[in-house]
């Protein structure tokens, strides 16, 4: 549960960043990276098969969603700057 929570909080930090203050973007990327490291170094080995599948699918969905929304958000910011 902590891994998914860290990934979600990282995603929220990424989306709360602005061009004037890129700090939340860095924090979000860092939290997502830590969540992935924790997932692959700790959670995979300590969880049962059912929970392992749930956590892997949950983190995968979060990462796919974050990458898609961030691409759209970046395009929107670039069109505002023109």
C-alpha positions as CSV (number, residue, x, y, z in Angstrom):
1,X,0.0,0.0,0.0
2,X,2.9,2.4,0.7
3,X,4.3,1.9,-2.8
4,X,1.0,2.8,-4.5
5,X,0.6,5.7,-2.1
6,X,4.1,7.1,-2.9
7,X,3.4,6.7,-6.6
8,X,0.1,8.5,-6.3
9,X,1.6,11.3,-4.2
10,X,4.4,11.7,-6.7
11,X,1.9,12.0,-9.5
12,X,0.0,14.6,-7.6
13,X,3.2,16.6,-7.0
14,X,4.0,16.4,-10.7
15,X,0.7,17.8,-11.8
16,X,0.9,20.6,-9.2
17,X,4.1,22.0,-10.7
18,X,4.1,25.2,-12.6
19,X,6.7,26.7,-14.9
20,X,7.7,29.3,-12.2
21,X,8.2,26.6,-9.6
22,X,9.6,23.3,-10.9
23,X,10.3,21.9,-7.4
24,X,7.1,19.8,-7.2
25,X,7.9,18.2,-10.5
26,X,11.3,17.1,-9.1
27,X,9.7,15.9,-5.9
28,X,7.1,13.9,-7.9
29,X,9.7,12.3,-10.2
30,X,11.8,11.4,-7.1
31,X,8.8,9.9,-5.2
32,X,7.8,7.8,-8.2
33,X,11.4,6.6,-8.6
34,X,11.5,5.7,-4.9
35,X,8.2,3.9,-5.2
36,X,9.6,1.9,-8.2
37,X,12.8,1.0,-6.3
38,X,10.9,-0.1,-3.3
39,X,8.6,-2.1,-5.4
40,X,11.3,-4.0,-7.2
41,X,13.7,-4.3,-4.3
42,X,11.4,-5.1,-1.4
43,X,7.7,-5.6,-2.2
44,X,8.2,-8.2,-4.9
45,X,10.0,-10.6,-2.6
46,X,7.9,-10.1,0.5
47,X,4.4,-10.2,-0.9
48,X,2.2,-13.2,-1.7
49,X,1.4,-13.9,-5.3
50,X,-2.1,-12.2,-5.2
51,X,-0.8,-9.0,-3.6
52,X,2.2,-9.0,-5.8
53,X,0.0,-9.0,-8.9
54,X,-2.3,-6.3,-7.4
55,X,0.7,-4.0,-6.6
56,X,2.4,-4.4,-10.0
57,X,-0.9,-3.7,-11.9
58,X,-1.6,-0.7,-9.6
59,X,1.8,0.9,-10.1
60,X,1.7,0.1,-13.9
61,X,-1.7,1.9,-14.2
62,X,-0.5,4.8,-12.2
63,X,2.7,5.1,-14.4
64,X,0.7,4.9,-17.7
65,X,-1.8,7.4,-16.5
66,X,0.9,9.8,-15.3
67,X,2.8,9.6,-18.5
68,X,-0.3,10.2,-20.7
69,X,-1.6,13.1,-18.7
70,X,1.9,14.7,-18.4
71,X,2.3,14.6,-22.1
72,X,-1.0,16.3,-22.6
73,X,-0.2,18.8,-19.9
74,X,3.2,19.6,-21.5
75,X,1.5,20.2,-24.9
76,X,-1.0,22.5,-23.2
77,X,1.8,24.5,-21.5
78,X,3.8,24.8,-24.8
79,X,0.7,26.1,-26.6
80,X,0.2,28.7,-23.9
81,X,3.8,30.0,-24.3
82,X,3.4,30.7,-28.0
